[in-house]
């Protein structure tokens, strides 16, 4: 849950995930008060580089949100409102 972490904690978590051989890092579930932010996606992308995917999830409500997160570096989106993202 990136919304509950400091930037330093996000960086450490992403680096540990990378060292462990994970394929993706993920912003959040969206159930802890905040979801994916452009800043968090950009930070995670910077830390993990192009070797890993970044999944943005939580709070993605419309097409504009989705495009912004993809432009910030997300390679996958998790959303419960999929049809709204396509409108």
C-alpha positions as CSV (number, residue, x, y, z in Angstrom):
1,X,0.0,0.0,0.0
2,X,2.1,2.9,-1.3
3,X,-0.2,5.4,0.3
4,X,0.9,4.2,3.7
5,X,4.6,4.3,3.0
6,X,7.3,7.0,2.8
7,X,9.2,7.4,-0.4
8,X,12.2,5.7,1.2
9,X,10.1,2.7,2.2
10,X,8.7,2.5,-1.4
11,X,12.2,2.5,-2.8
12,X,13.4,-0.1,-0.4
13,X,10.4,-2.3,-1.1
14,X,10.9,-2.0,-4.8
15,X,14.6,-2.8,-4.6
16,X,14.0,-5.8,-2.4
17,X,11.3,-7.0,-4.9
18,X,13.8,-6.6,-7.7
19,X,16.5,-8.4,-5.9
20,X,14.1,-11.3,-5.1
21,X,13.4,-11.7,-8.8
22,X,9.8,-10.4,-8.9
23,X,8.3,-9.6,-12.2
24,X,6.2,-6.7,-11.0
25,X,5.8,-4.1,-8.3
26,X,2.4,-2.9,-7.5
27,X,1.1,0.4,-6.0
28,X,-1.8,-0.7,-3.9
29,X,-5.0,-2.6,-3.6
30,X,-7.0,0.6,-3.3
31,X,-8.6,-0.5,0.0
32,X,-6.3,1.4,2.4
33,X,-7.5,4.9,1.7
34,X,-5.6,5.7,-1.4
35,X,-4.8,4.1,-4.7
36,X,-2.3,4.6,-7.5
37,X,-0.8,8.0,-8.0
38,X,1.2,9.3,-10.9
39,X,4.1,10.1,-8.4
40,X,4.2,6.6,-7.0
41,X,4.1,5.0,-10.4
42,X,6.9,7.2,-11.7
43,X,9.0,6.5,-8.6
44,X,8.5,2.8,-8.9
45,X,9.4,2.9,-12.6
46,X,12.6,4.9,-11.8
47,X,13.6,2.3,-9.1
48,X,12.9,-0.9,-11.0
49,X,13.9,0.3,-14.5
50,X,12.7,-1.5,-17.6
51,X,13.5,-5.0,-16.2
52,X,10.2,-5.2,-14.2
53,X,6.6,-4.2,-14.7
54,X,4.8,-1.7,-12.6
55,X,1.1,-2.4,-11.9
56,X,-1.0,0.6,-10.9
57,X,-4.1,-0.3,-9.1
58,X,-6.6,1.4,-6.8
59,X,-8.6,4.5,-7.6
60,X,-8.4,4.3,-11.4
61,X,-11.8,5.6,-12.4
62,X,-11.7,6.8,-15.9
63,X,-9.8,6.9,-19.2
64,X,-7.8,10.0,-18.2
65,X,-6.6,8.3,-15.0
66,X,-5.6,5.2,-17.0
67,X,-3.7,7.2,-19.6
68,X,-1.9,9.3,-17.0
69,X,-0.7,6.2,-15.1
70,X,0.5,4.5,-18.3
71,X,2.4,7.6,-19.3
72,X,3.9,7.7,-15.8
73,X,5.4,4.2,-16.4
74,X,2.7,1.7,-15.5
75,X,2.7,-1.4,-17.7
76,X,-0.4,-2.9,-16.2
77,X,-3.5,-1.5,-14.6
78,X,-5.8,-3.1,-12.0
79,X,-9.2,-1.6,-12.0
80,X,-12.7,-2.7,-11.0
81,X,-14.2,-0.2,-13.4
82,X,-12.8,-1.5,-16.6
83,X,-15.6,-0.3,-18.9
84,X,-15.3,3.2,-17.5
85,X,-11.7,3.3,-18.6
86,X,-12.7,2.7,-22.2
87,X,-15.2,5.5,-22.4
